């Protein structure tokens, strides 16, 4: 029978501060709205018997005899252990089973009816609890049926048993058992020390070991920040391991080596309680069952402490350890006291559903905003999806939140610089026009301007050669090659055919390169016909040919002027009626017939 409360008990207390996480019933109202909140605590072993393991258990391979020192006054001192089957009350051999799951009491009556027991004489034995998620560990209570260990270590892991960190060492003789561990009061919360107060040989049964990791901070250890990571990490666990390293004996084992001497030396535990709650970093007030993707399969029980937090404050994850996909404008932080440290929504201009936090962006903003939008839609880009992607430009007539704010560039890649990328945004101060194409040097594509800003003309988008150039090609850095035609003499002053390079002369121009005026013409220019007629004076000029540059005609003697239509000084040009004949004044006497 388990001893009554009058039996001497021993209590181990290790105290650390953490936000109020004592056992409580969750309130009806949602207290998480504007402050930190925490789920109720409970026994983490309830519903997790299969997650407990021990490196040594009596009777797993057959009946094994053991004896009880505390029963010296009784006739029956020795009993049998047979753990090949599960424990069942009042039925042999089931009631002889002392597997590790017996330490989980599901009712008050179970607490002294069964127990776990190691094999006889085995010094090094470990009990391990593997949790399916990260939990907030508050305290541990071990009630022994046997002597308490002469030496033991309680360890924790926060990375699913990849690494282990000791909470504390316990030994009847710390100096010889753990010579490298200091035996003194801790100077800071993370100090690992050895203590002998809880390893006495008495009592022989019913002794308790308690490890408390919450409630109040030791007044002997100064704390600048009770919410510092080093303190919070003391409560964060995914695994707990209890290592028994040395048995208490009465000394007869040193003189007598018979196997039956060890029959009374073993570790036995009536009850193990590991209390805590799901670890939610102050962002949840209740927890829910895990899904099928849990690391450790745990059957559902209504009275168990579940492992998945029901997150608030725009957080997510098993432990609310991340911000939700669209709430990463500030770094994730645990809720502390009256500060919920709620995750802040990203500003993505309506073009993204996810974002991530970038510390460099956060620092550059003066610690105001660190959200960077992911997978911007609607042809946008930028940390806030506030820009149009390359090959698109912002329509100045639409707000940035419009799904059609970014229009495709109209630039012809063959004749444009930068592979056809146009100007992305309007900026009158810098003279930038949204959607403007930048043509290669021998290519053109002017723009039209409307009431809605600059828009491209579909026929003028860096898609044809300038006048005087031909053969638009992508591999030509200038876009087009120069014509061999004279621009002034070419039709419409365009030089040559922009596809074939052939020269097409104006009406009064000739030559393979359209660089000459027709005979009797001069003055090659951008005139509609290209040249002007010589128009030499018929009377004053030798012929109708003139100088092709100046248009000067070849004059007869005593004539001058470009057209040879002016008499030189001291000369005149009689008019057509200069000589006249009046019939009535005629003298016909000398006329012979």
Buried (B, 14 or more C-beta within 10 A) or exposed (E): EBBEEEBEBBEBEBBBBBBEBEEEEBEEEEBBEEBBBBBBBBBBBBBBBEBBBBBBBBBBEEEBBBBBBBBEEEEEBEEBBBBBEEBEEEEEBBBBBBBBBBBBBBEEEBBBBBBBBBBBBBBEBBBBBBBBBBBBBBBBBBBBBBBBBBBBBBBBBBEBEEEBEBBBBBBBBBEEBBEEBBBEEBEEBEEBBBBBEBBBEEBBBBBBBBBBBBBEBBEEBEBEEBBEEEBBBBBBBBBBBBBBBBBBBEEEBEEEEEEEBBBBBBBBBBBBBBBBBBBBBBBBBBBEBBEEEBBBEBEEEEEBBBBBBBBBBBBBBBBBBBBBBBBBBBBBBBBBEEEBBBBBBBBBBBBBEBBBBBEEBBEEBEEEBBBBBBEBBBBBBBBBBBBBBBBBBBBBEBEBEBEEBBBEBBBBBBBBBEEBBBBBBBEEEEEEBBBBBBBBEBBBBEBEEEEEBBBBEEEBBBBBBBBBBBBBEEEBEBBBBBBBBBBBBBBEBBBBBBEEBEBBBBEBBBBEBBBBBBEBBBBBBEBEBBBBBBBBBEEBBEEBBBEBEEBBBBBEEEBBBBBBBBBEEEEEEEEEEEEEEEEEEEEEEEEEE
